[in-house]
């Protein structure tokens, strides 16, 4: 029985050789991961900066629209006061 088991183990070693990870493989994996991170980090950073800048621009645009509408209301109020003032000046 031992002879058969030994023969099967040898055949198994020939058919499916056991590959052990060596230091070079580990070095290439670490180098590949570092390379991918080095390529993706600037892209992620730039996208994040664009997002925050566009968010600030949208906030400022909202404030600008609000102030523009408020300015229009104040201008119409000034015109009505000016018109009343001119009418009252002509009556007296």
C-alpha positions as CSV (number, residue, x, y, z in Angstrom):
1,X,0.0,0.0,0.0
2,X,2.8,2.4,0.8
3,X,4.4,1.7,-2.6
4,X,1.1,2.7,-4.3
5,X,0.7,5.9,-2.2
6,X,4.3,6.8,-2.9
7,X,3.8,6.3,-6.6
8,X,0.6,8.4,-6.5
9,X,2.4,11.2,-4.7
10,X,5.2,11.2,-7.2
11,X,2.7,11.3,-10.1
12,X,0.8,14.1,-8.4
13,X,4.1,16.1,-8.0
14,X,4.8,15.6,-11.7
15,X,1.3,16.5,-12.9
16,X,0.6,19.4,-10.4
17,X,4.0,20.7,-9.3
18,X,3.7,22.8,-6.2
19,X,4.7,26.4,-6.8
20,X,6.0,28.2,-3.9
21,X,6.0,32.0,-3.9
22,X,9.5,33.4,-4.0
23,X,10.8,36.8,-3.1
24,X,10.9,38.0,-6.7
25,X,7.1,37.3,-7.2
26,X,6.4,39.2,-4.0
27,X,8.5,42.1,-5.1
28,X,6.7,42.3,-8.5
29,X,3.3,42.2,-6.8
30,X,4.3,45.0,-4.4
31,X,5.8,47.0,-7.3
32,X,2.6,46.5,-9.4
33,X,0.4,47.7,-6.6
34,X,2.6,50.7,-6.0
35,X,2.5,51.5,-9.7
36,X,-1.3,51.3,-9.9
37,X,-1.7,53.5,-6.8
38,X,0.8,56.0,-8.3
39,X,-1.3,56.2,-11.5
40,X,-4.7,56.4,-9.8
41,X,-3.9,58.8,-6.9
42,X,-3.6,61.9,-9.2
43,X,-6.8,61.1,-11.0
44,X,-8.7,60.6,-7.7
45,X,-7.2,63.8,-6.2
46,X,-8.1,65.9,-9.3
47,X,-11.6,64.5,-9.4
48,X,-12.1,65.4,-5.7
49,X,-10.8,68.9,-6.3
50,X,-13.1,69.4,-9.2
51,X,-16.1,68.2,-7.1
52,X,-15.3,70.6,-4.3
53,X,-14.7,73.5,-6.6
54,X,-18.0,72.9,-8.5
55,X,-19.8,72.6,-5.2
56,X,-18.4,76.0,-4.2
57,X,-19.3,77.5,-7.6
58,X,-22.9,76.2,-7.3
59,X,-23.2,77.8,-3.8
60,X,-21.8,81.1,-5.0
61,X,-24.2,81.0,-8.1
62,X,-27.1,80.5,-5.7
63,X,-26.0,83.5,-3.6
64,X,-25.5,85.5,-6.8
65,X,-29.0,84.8,-8.0
66,X,-30.5,85.6,-4.6
67,X,-28.6,89.0,-4.5
68,X,-29.6,89.8,-8.1
69,X,-33.3,89.2,-7.3
70,X,-32.9,91.3,-4.1
71,X,-31.3,94.1,-6.1
72,X,-34.2,94.0,-8.5
73,X,-36.7,94.4,-5.7
74,X,-34.7,97.2,-4.1
75,X,-34.5,99.0,-7.5
76,X,-38.2,98.8,-8.0
77,X,-38.7,100.1,-4.4
78,X,-36.4,103.0,-5.1
79,X,-38.2,103.7,-8.4
80,X,-41.6,103.8,-6.6
81,X,-40.2,106.1,-3.9
82,X,-38.6,108.3,-6.5
83,X,-41.9,108.5,-8.4
84,X,-43.9,109.3,-5.3
85,X,-41.3,112.0,-4.4
86,X,-41.6,113.6,-7.8
87,X,-45.4,113.5,-7.7
88,X,-45.5,115.0,-4.2
89,X,-43.0,117.7,-5.2
90,X,-45.1,118.8,-8.2
91,X,-48.2,118.9,-6.1
92,X,-46.8,121.2,-3.4
